[in-house]
Amino acid sequence: MIGEREDLPEETEAETADAQQSASFSPELKLEAERIAEALVFASSEPVSEGYIEERIPNGIDVPELMQSLKTQYENRGVNLVRVEDHWAFRTAPDLSFVLHRGEREARKLSRAALEVLAIIAYHQPVTRAEIEEIRGVQTSKGTLDVLMEAGWVRFRGRRRSPGRPVTMGTTRSFLDHFGLEEVRDLPGLEELRGAGLLSGRIPPDFQIPLPLNDDDDLEENEDPLSAADIEELGLLTPGSKHDE
């Protein structure tokens, strides 16, 4: 009958309730939540997770929406609010980085081998050392992997469920943060690399760049987690740790 309210699906009712709750927050409360989130990110030397922010602002406020609003406010400032997976951090605006680097000693550059290995891990992760060597066509030294792990850009993920149980590797959140990526899927594709002059014009016509997978903590079906015994037995260098000579 006209005028009668039809029963809404359960999901729709939940969404409506969430929208009504969000709308009930006063502008002052939303502003306070923004200020708290802004302070948390500013005070941290590492990207701050949305879960950490959610625990410290009024209940019911949509954190991703809140952070996106802050990000918009900082778009034309000297510092930008950037998302790294589900974490947030303040970073110098890209067009102003040259000002901060004046007079600084140039950082040591990665070797060609290290860059190749890093690119293979980024695009093929999870990947084993044997698979890296198969792609490169040469052996990969432990020192090359150590350099990438000491930089905090590469990590050991787990063990592949295959003969020999090889260790798998992937990139880290620090890798995304350093290269200004929100997630691994933001890595440049074939046309972007060619446009930047990073690919030879004589590459095979059927050459393809693999679609990067998401770099998350969830292991794939063919991976098992590393145990403390694995790390001790294999002498694996974990990100941020010191290498024993």
Helices and strands as residue ranges (DSSP letters): H 10-24, H 27-43, E 48-49, H 50-54, H 63-73, E 79-84, E 87-92, G 94-96, H 97-101, H 112-124, E 127-128, H 129-136, H 142-150, E 154-160, E 167-171, H 173-178, G 184-186, H 190-195, E 223-225, H 228-234
